[in-house]
Each structure stands twice: as structure tokens, then as C-alpha cells.
Amino acid sequence: MKRALTAIAAGCLSLLAGCENRDADLRQFIETTRREPGGNVASLPDVRPYEAFTYSAQTLRSPFLPGLPGGLGGANGAPSLRPDSKRNREILEQYSLDQLRMVGTLAISGRLFGLVKVKEGLVYRVLPGNYMGQSDGKVGDVTASKISLTEIVPDGLGGYMERPAALALSE
């Protein structure tokens, strides 16, 4: 039994001696590293104090929304711009503008009428305030050379916008 204890003790000592040899390289590296001069650490950057920002555009339309439903707040900013669906349609509204031709003017009692010819050959008189074309085009001005009107067309964002148009006198 004494021999067994001696053998165990000798084995433990040899294991401890082996551990000591493996740590020698590590200890030498640590000592070498400690002897090297240290590097320079950059100073911390200056910290600017926080400046509060007051948001003052709460009452404006959100830039992340295309506009209010039903055309409110459309591209041109007119909140109630939309075609009047309850208005009685006029005869020239069944034709697109490219099917209409201005063929002249007519002055009656100081009022200047524009003369518009349709594809069937019929000629109609128009005054400012009349409608023509398929995009709710309202006649704004009649001159000797053209009829100016403003159409209401979809803006592509769920609303409507006004677009100028004209019929020029054709010869």
C-alpha cells in the first residue's frame, strides 16, 4: 500500500511539474509585453451640450400622406376641388377636346360667343361659364383666336387638380 501511495504522489508531482513548464512560455510573454512602452490613448472628443428643438408645423399637412381622402388637400392645395357630380351635363361634354374645333366667334349684344364644331358637323355657341370636354372643362375666356378653359383631372394621389386647356381657332 505504501508503494501505491508513493506512486500516486510521484504522479501528482510530475503532473504539477509539467504544468509549470507550460506556463513558463506564457509568463515570459506577459513579462515581455509589460516591459514594452505603452501606446498613446487619444483624448476624448469635446461633447457639445444638447440643444432642444421645438417643432412648430403641427398644423400643416403631413408630408408622408398623399392627401386627405376624397380629394381634400390635393396637389394644388384646393381642399374642396372635385368634379360636381350633381351638375347637369352640357352637350359639348360628351366629346373629348380633340373632337372639338373652334371655327370662329360671334358677337351678339356685346357678348362674344365662341363657335365650336363637333365631329358630326354641328356648330355650337359657348360663353365663359359653359362646360365642354370630358374632364369637366369650364370655359374661362373667349377671344377671337382661342377658347380658354380649366379642366378638373385626377392628380394620381386620390385627389383632383386643375389643368389649363384651350381650343385655338382652326382655319
C-alpha atoms as one frame of an Amber mdcrd trajectory, in Angstrom:
protein
   0.000   0.000   0.000   2.883   2.266   0.734   4.134   1.728  -2.755   0.807
   2.707  -4.209   0.743   5.924  -2.229   4.290   6.688  -3.295   3.404   6.074
  -6.934   0.363   8.338  -6.699   2.388  11.076  -5.024   5.104  10.782  -7.700
   2.491  11.004 -10.467   0.936  14.147  -8.957   4.346  15.792  -8.678   5.188
  15.007 -12.282   1.853  16.454 -13.412   2.473  19.615 -11.430   5.960  19.895
 -12.876   4.536  19.559 -16.410   2.054  22.354 -15.764   4.839  24.575 -14.540
   6.728  24.132 -17.843   3.701  25.012 -19.985   3.050  28.202 -18.056   6.660
  29.330 -18.399   6.132  30.488 -22.021   3.012  32.392 -21.027   4.753  34.089
 -18.110   7.670  35.066 -20.343   5.273  36.638 -22.915   3.493  38.600 -20.181
   6.789  39.917 -18.804   7.993  40.938 -22.297   4.733  42.712 -23.018   4.860
  44.613 -19.728   8.382  45.863 -20.489   7.310  47.376 -23.836   6.392  51.073
 -23.790   2.652  51.802 -23.704   0.798  53.452 -26.618  -0.799  56.858 -26.615
  -4.531  56.959 -25.993  -6.361  59.663 -27.943  -8.158  62.213 -25.820 -11.934
  62.126 -25.694 -13.775  64.411 -28.155 -15.496  67.529 -26.879 -19.131  66.902
 -26.052 -21.471  69.635 -27.228 -24.425  70.406 -24.971 -27.859  69.248 -26.141
 -29.926  71.900 -27.918 -33.699  71.442 -27.744 -35.716  71.787 -30.991 -39.304
  72.963 -30.912 -41.451  71.551 -33.746 -43.877  74.208 -34.966 -45.522  72.619
 -38.015 -48.202  70.557 -36.273 -50.985  72.322 -38.144 -49.560  71.619 -41.629
 -50.413  68.573 -43.752 -48.180  65.584 -43.092 -45.614  65.130 -45.885 -45.960
  61.363 -45.504 -49.644  61.263 -46.510 -50.738  61.716 -50.154 -53.686  63.926
 -49.220 -56.926  63.604 -47.379 -59.483  61.104 -48.732 -61.911  62.298 -51.359
 -59.541  64.760 -52.970 -59.220  67.060 -49.968 -55.785  68.572 -49.929 -54.921
  67.536 -53.481 -51.794  68.502 -55.402 -52.713  72.151 -55.840 -53.846  72.541
 -52.245 -57.503  73.328 -53.019 -59.328  71.495 -50.218 -62.705  71.128 -51.967
 -61.591  70.655 -55.570 -63.505  67.857 -57.222 -65.920  67.477 -60.142 -69.531
  68.411 -59.424 -71.400  65.149 -59.958 -74.825  66.776 -59.383 -74.435  69.367
 -62.161 -76.462  68.868 -65.361 -74.122  67.976 -68.214 -73.951  70.189 -71.277
 -73.995  68.891 -74.864 -70.303  69.555 -75.547 -69.239  67.455 -72.539 -69.920
  64.234 -74.424 -66.944  64.974 -76.717 -63.273  64.918 -75.839 -61.380  68.137
 -76.577 -59.600  66.600 -79.566 -63.002  66.028 -81.225 -63.937  69.727 -80.895
 -62.740  72.542 -83.174 -63.072  76.272 -82.751 -64.292  77.644 -86.054 -64.893
  81.303 -85.162 -66.599  83.805 -82.899 -69.925  85.591 -82.939 -70.725  88.910
 -81.220 -74.344  89.346 -80.119 -75.421  92.270 -77.909 -71.848  92.952 -76.826
 -71.182  89.338 -75.810 -68.533  87.317 -77.667 -69.546  83.702 -78.288 -67.058
  81.052 -79.344 -68.215  78.801 -82.181 -67.296  75.135 -81.699 -67.789  72.459
 -84.332 -68.244  68.790 -83.390 -67.333  65.747 -85.493 -70.892  65.421 -86.871
 -70.592  68.895 -88.395 -72.892  70.756 -85.969 -71.716  74.132 -84.597 -72.433
  75.210 -81.001 -72.032  78.579 -79.238 -70.102  78.793 -75.967 -69.660  81.563
 -73.391 -67.483  81.831 -70.280 -69.046  79.553 -67.676 -70.129  76.857 -70.163
 -68.629  73.370 -69.943 -67.021  71.302 -72.694 -64.800  68.235 -72.955 -64.918
  65.080 -70.862 -62.802  66.379 -67.962 -65.225  68.958 -66.543 -63.660  71.718
 -68.650 -65.160  75.094 -67.717 -64.792  77.873 -70.278 -62.955  80.799 -68.731
 -62.356  83.192 -71.596 -63.401  83.541 -75.233 -61.218  85.634 -77.567 -61.118
  85.993 -81.325 -58.345  83.381 -81.588 -58.990  80.853 -78.787 -61.284  79.500
 -76.102 -59.528  79.011 -72.747 -60.859  76.526 -70.233 -59.864  74.827 -66.987
 -60.285  71.074 -66.597 -60.503  69.096 -63.348 -58.436  65.917 -63.663 -57.248
  63.239 -61.182 -53.844  64.022 -59.667 -52.800  60.361 -59.306 -52.820  60.583
 -55.494 -56.524  60.150 -54.866 -57.407  63.810 -55.334 -58.009  66.231 -58.194
 -56.162  69.159 -59.706 -56.937  71.889 -62.193 -55.317  71.823 -65.627 -55.499
  74.647 -68.174 -56.573  73.796 -71.723 -57.530  75.741 -74.837 -59.147  75.384
 -78.256 -57.405  77.531 -80.845 -59.094  78.872 -83.963 -58.581  76.415 -86.815
 -58.623  77.567 -90.393
